[in-house]
Structures are given as structure tokens and as C-alpha cells.
């Protein structure tokens, strides 16, 4: 793909010049991953430093203010609570941008922890078969989010008694599959493709992969994504 840019020449005329742009979905997704990483660092370092300095300043003046005006000290105590809530919100935003499970444990262990925690909380039985796979960081995040959203949908809508997750590598592709034995839906019409499923498809396709959804009323649901494997795994 190329974009056309008109450049003004010295004689006053303008001619179109075409420059190739990296418009492929995988390139765009990699840029988004880098932007998320940059934003997470800024939130952690810059915003985190400002909030901590505010807390330290409050801690310095609170004893003196408590002696002079107990009422004002109460307001300062309330302000400290607000700052603590802001710091907790910052942490949740950073975790949303860069899931700590994925960063610290790698894809297979992160998916296993998601599945086990969901099974324990919901009482829905789980079977997992997860192998170590080689994927770039952007694709690992896409797979993690797919599993996360799939489990949310199972908990909300499926009415399932069991679900399974598999992650494996074959034929230069990585395949992830999430299947449940729940109520299912009409996947062939696409009418039940809400924001969750559409978001899954967008993430997977942006990484050069494909997502197939198989479901029918009374027959459960199976999500199967395939993505190009990387020559080197990113952990």
C-alpha cells in the first residue's frame, strides 16, 4: 500500500510522490502494543511519582493541622483516601494495558491461571492443554484477551458445566481453542456477534490471524483462533 503526498517544487508546481506505508494489520498492532507499553510506563513513573509526592506532603502537614484544626485535619484525611483510590485506579489501568500475568509468567502459564481462577470462582469444570508457543508480544496479548473475553462470555451467557482451553503450535501456526458445553447460539447468522466477539476477531485479524466461531442452540460454543507463529518466542 502507498500513500500519495503532493510536494511543492521550486518552480511552484506540485507533483504526487508515493511512499510505501506499513499498513499491514500486524504492523499496526505492533505499534499499538508499543503505545500501550509507553503509556503504562508514563502512568507508572510520572503519574505515580506525582501522587506519591502529594501523599508525602499531606503526611508532613497532617500532624500540625490536627493540632490547630481537627475539622481541617478531617478533610485532609479524606484527601489522603482519595489519593489512595487514585493510586489504586492507576494500578488497575496499568494492569489493563499490560496484564501482569502475561508479563511475568508467559502466555501458557497466564492462560492457565485465567482458566483456574475462573473455574474456581464459577464452579464450572475446566480441562486445559497448553503448550509453549512462539508468538510476538502483540499476538500473545491478543490470545490472552481472547481467552479472557471468552471466559467472561461463558460466565455470563453459556450456562455451561464444563469448558476447555487448548494452546498448541502446528504447521507454522499457533492455535488457541476455547470450547464450552453451554446453551450455544446461532453463530451462522452473526446476529449474536456483540462487541466482545467482534473485538476478539479484530484483535486476532490485526495480528494476521483468523478466528472461527462454531455454535448452535443446545450445542455449546467453540472459538478457534490461528495465528502465524514467530521464529522466536517473546516472554
N, C-alpha and C positions, 0 to 999 in steps of 0.2 A: 504494500500500500504506500502511496506517496501523497504528500500534500503540496498544493501549489501556492507559492508565495511570489508576489509581484515586487520586483526590486527596481527602484528608481535609478536609472543610468545617468551618466554625466551629461548626456545631451538632452535630458529631460524626459525621454521616453521610458517606458517600463515594459519589461518582458517577463513572462512567467518562468519561474525556475522551480523544478520539482525536487523535493528532498524526501528520501525514504524515512518513514517513521516506524518505530517498533509498535505496531498496532495489534499484535497478536495477543490473545487473551492471557497467555502465561506471562508475557512481559508486563502487561497491565497489573496482573495480580501480584507479581513480584514488587512492583512499585508500591502497591497498596500495603504490602507487608512491611516494606521499609518505612513507609509513612507511619504505620501503626507503631513500629519499634521506636521511631523518633519521638512520636507523641508520648509514648509510655515513659521514655527517658526524661522528657521535659516535665511531665507530671510528677515523676518521682523526685527528680533533682530540684528543679526550680520551684514548683508549687509546694513540694514537701518542705523545702527549706524555709519558704515564707511562712507557712503555717506553724512550723516548729519555733521560729523566731517570735511569732506572735504569742505562742503559748509560754515561752520563757519570759517575755516581757510582762505578761499577766501574772505569772508566778512571782516575779520580783516585786510588783506593786501591791499584790493582794494582801499580804500581812499588814502593811501600813494602812491600807484603805480600810481593812477590817477594824483597826483601832479607831480610825477617825469617823467612819460612817458605815455601820453594819448594813444599812439598806443598799448603799452603793456597792459594797462588797458582794452582796447577793446577786446584783446584776452582773458583776464581774465573774462570779462563779457560773452564772448562766451562759456568759460569753465563752467560758472555757469549755462548757458542754457542747456548744455549737461548733467550736473549733475541733473538738474530738470527733464530732459527727462528720465534719468536712474532711478530716483525715481518713476516716473510715470509708467515706464515699470515694475519695481519691484512690484508695487501695482497691475498691471494687471496680473502678473504671480501668485501672491498670491491669487487673486480673482479666477483665473482659477483652482488653486489647491483646494481651499476651498471657494466655492461660498458664498459670504456674505449673500445673500438672504436666502439660506438654513440654514446657521449657526444661523442667527439672528431671523428668523421668523418660522422655521419649514417647513416640506415638503409641506403641503397643501397650506399654505399662499405663499410659494415661487413659487409653480406651478401656483397659481392664478395670481401672479404678472407677471410671464413669459407670461402667456396667454393674460392678459390685455394689457401689453406693446406691444406684437406682434400684437394684433388686432388693437390697436391704430395706430401703425406705418404702417401696411399693408392695413388697411381698410377692412380686412376680418372679418366677423362676428364670434362671439365665444359664445359657450354655455359651462359652466363648472359646474360640480357636484363633489365637493371634500370633502371627509370626513377625519377625523383624523384617521390615521392608525399607527400601531405599527411595525416599521422596525428598524433593526440595522443601524448604520451610513453608512456602506458600501452600503447597499441596498437603503437607501434614496438617496445617491449620484448617484447610478445607475439609479434610476427613474427620478431624476432631469435632468440628462444628456440625458436620452431617450427623455423626453419631449422637451428639448432644441434642440436636433438634429431633432426631428420630425417637430418642428415649422420651423426650417431652411429649411428642405426639402419642406414643404408646401409653404413657401415663394418663393423658387427657381423654383420648378417644377410643383406644383399641379394645378395652375390656379384655385384655389378654391374660392368660395364665402362665405363658412362657414366652421368652424371646431368645434369640441367638444373635451373636455377632461373630463374623469371621473376617480376618485380615490376612491376606497372603499375596505372594508375588509369583506370577507365571507369565511366560510369553512376553517379557519386557514390559509388563503392566502390573500395577498394583490393584488388587480388587478388594473392596470392602463391602460386606453384605450385612444388613440388619433385617431380621425376619421375626414376625410375631404370629401367634395363632389367634388373633383377635377377630373383631367383627368384620374388618375389611371395608372396602368402599369401591365405587365404580371408577377405577383408575383409567379405564379405556376412554372415558369421556372427557377427563381432565377437569370436570366441574368441581371436584374436591381439592384441586391444587391451590391451596391457600398460600399465604405469604411464606410459611415455613418450607413447604415443598419447593416453591419457586425459588426461594433463597438457596436451598440446597443445590438445585440444578444450576443456578447462576454461579455459585462458588466452584462447583466441580468443572463446569464447562470453561470457566475462566482459567483453570489450570490445565486445559487441554484434554479433559476427561469427558466421560459420558455418564449419565445417571438414568437407570431404568427402574421404573416403579411397576410392580405387579401386584394387583389386588382385585378382589371381587367380594361382594357381600357374603359373609359367612365363611370366607376362605383365608382370612388373615392378610397380611401385607408383607411384601419383600422389597427392600430397597437395595439395589446393586449398583455401585459406582466403580468405574475403571479409569485409572489414570496412568499416564506414562511414568514408568519407573525411572529414577535417576541413577546415574552411574555410581554416585556416592551418596550415602545416607547422611542426612543433616540431623544432628541431635542438639 
